[in-house]
Amino acid sequence: MDTEKLRSLHKLKEEGVLSEEEFQTEKQKLLNEPPTRATSQAVATEEDRRQYAMFIHLSLLLGVAFPWIGLIIPIVLWLVKREDEYIDKNGRVVANWLISSIIYSIVGFILLVVIIGFGVLLALAVCHIIFAIVGAIKAKDGELWHYPLSIKFFNV
């Protein structure tokens, strides 16, 4: 139903252009009209885009249990739908974090020699989980959130 059409119809009745009977007939036609497909499809498309971007962020959590899969899946998800601007930007954010976290992990493993590395790796794991969850929530809300501590390898 198009509310704008209904308002116009009501205005015509109030101006005396349409009789009460004509108004009721036209009103019933409008009320029985199915919603326009373009409008519902556009909403579904936007919701699908947001949900897909959310899954890119959440796929980082696979890295907690399966490190190599947690590196590959987010990149694959991003590259599959890279032509969409919103998904591309979220994919770039995730890719920046993946590369940054690899660098931080290497530094953490090197620092294991002086015991500080345990703290670095633990902090990195906590950040990885929190950033993925916050990024997913923001993506679902239609916002682009840059992960803190992320080095910008890909411009977003």
C-alpha positions in Angstrom: 0.0 0.0 0.0 1.3 3.4 -0.9 0.4 5.9 1.9 1.1 8.9 -0.4 -1.5 7.7 -2.8 -4.0 7.3 0.0 -3.3 10.8 1.3 -3.8 12.2 -2.2 -7.1 10.3 -2.5 -8.3 11.7 0.8 -7.4 15.2 -0.2 -9.4 14.8 -3.4 -12.4 13.7 -1.4 -12.1 16.7 1.0 -11.8 19.1 -2.0 -15.1 17.6 -3.3 -13.5 16.1 -6.5 -14.5 12.6 -5.4 -17.7 11.5 -3.8 -17.7 9.4 -0.7 -18.6 6.3 -2.8 -15.8 7.0 -5.3 -13.4 7.6 -2.4 -14.3 4.3 -0.7 -14.0 2.4 -4.0 -10.5 3.8 -4.8 -9.4 3.4 -1.2 -10.3 -0.4 -1.3 -8.3 -0.7 -4.5 -5.3 0.8 -2.9 -5.6 -1.3 0.3 -5.9 -4.5 -1.7 -2.9 -3.7 -3.9 0.1 -5.9 -3.1 3.2 -4.0 -1.9 5.6 -3.0 -4.7 8.2 -5.6 -5.3 11.1 -3.1 -5.8 10.6 -1.6 -2.3 10.6 -5.0 -0.5 13.5 -6.3 -2.6 15.6 -3.2 -1.9 15.1 -3.7 1.8 16.0 -7.3 1.6 19.1 -6.5 -0.4 20.3 -4.0 2.1 19.6 -6.4 5.0 21.4 -9.2 3.1 24.4 -6.9 2.5 24.6 -6.1 6.2 24.2 -9.7 7.2 26.9 -10.8 4.8 29.3 -8.2 6.2 28.4 -9.4 9.7 29.4 -12.9 8.7 32.8 -11.7 7.4 33.5 -10.3 10.8 32.2 -13.3 12.7 34.2 -15.7 10.6 37.3 -14.3 12.4 36.1 -16.3 15.4 36.9 -19.5 13.5 40.5 -18.6 14.0 40.2 -19.2 17.7 39.5 -22.9 17.2 41.0 -23.4 13.7 43.8 -20.8 13.0 44.2 -21.5 9.3 40.5 -21.6 8.6 40.1 -18.4 10.5 42.5 -16.7 8.1 41.1 -18.2 4.9 37.3 -18.0 5.3 37.1 -14.2 6.0 39.2 -13.5 2.9 37.2 -15.8 0.7 33.9 -14.4 1.9 35.2 -10.9 1.2 36.6 -11.7 -2.3 33.3 -13.5 -3.3 31.2 -10.3 -3.0 33.9 -7.7 -3.3 32.0 -5.8 -6.0 29.5 -4.5 -3.4 31.0 -1.4 -1.8 29.7 -2.0 1.7 31.0 -5.6 1.8 34.3 -4.5 0.2 34.9 -1.9 2.9 34.1 -4.4 5.7 36.3 -7.0 4.0 39.2 -4.5 3.9 38.8 -3.8 7.6 38.9 -7.5 8.4 41.9 -8.1 6.1 43.7 -5.2 7.7 43.1 -6.8 11.1 44.2 -10.2 9.9 47.5 -9.0 8.6 48.0 -6.8 11.7 47.2 -9.7 14.1 49.7 -12.0 12.2 52.4 -9.4 12.7 51.5 -9.0 16.4 51.5 -12.8 16.8 55.0 -13.0 15.3 56.2 -10.4 17.8 54.4 -12.2 20.6 56.1 -15.5 19.7 59.5 -13.8 19.6 58.8 -12.2 23.0 58.0 -15.6 24.5 61.8 -15.8 25.1 61.5 -13.1 27.7 58.1 -14.3 29.0 56.3 -11.1 28.0 55.1 -12.9 24.9 52.5 -14.8 26.9 50.8 -11.5 27.8 51.0 -10.2 24.3 49.5 -13.4 22.8 46.7 -13.5 25.4 45.9 -9.8 24.8 45.9 -10.4 21.1 43.4 -13.4 21.5 41.1 -11.3 23.6 41.2 -8.4 21.1 40.6 -10.7 18.2 37.4 -12.0 19.8 36.1 -8.6 21.0 36.9 -6.9 17.7 35.1 -9.6 15.7 32.0 -9.4 17.8 31.9 -5.5 17.9 32.7 -5.4 14.1 29.8 -7.8 13.4 27.3 -5.8 15.5 28.3 -2.6 13.8 28.2 -4.2 10.3 24.7 -5.5 11.0 23.7 -2.0 12.1 25.1 -0.6 8.8 28.1 1.1 10.3 31.7 0.6 9.2 33.9 0.1 12.3 37.7 0.2 12.0 39.4 -2.2 14.4 41.6 -0.4 16.9 45.3 -1.4 16.7 44.8 -2.4 13.1 47.4 -1.3 10.6 46.0 0.2 7.4 47.3 -2.0 4.6 44.1 -1.6 2.5 42.5 1.8 2.2 39.0 1.9 3.6 
